C-alpha cells in the first residue's frame, strides 16, 4: 500500500509544444492539459507524439489522457480562418 501511495503522489513531467509542465495526478483530460498550457480547448486539440508514427494521436477535449514522464504533446489548431 505504501508503494501505491508513493506512486500516486509522484509528479509527472511532460511537454506541450516544447514547454515543460509537471502535474501531480497523471490522469487528466485533454482539455485540462490544454488549459494548463494556456490554450483554449474550444480552439485547439491535444495530440501525443509517438515514436515510429507519422501522425500524432489526437484526443477529444473530454477524453482521459494518462500522462507519463517524458511524454511530448502538441497543440493542433482546430480551425484557421483565411482572409
Helices and strands as residue ranges (DSSP letters): H 2-8, E 12-16, E 19-23, E 27-29, H 30-36, E 44-48, E 57-59, E 64-66, E 72-77
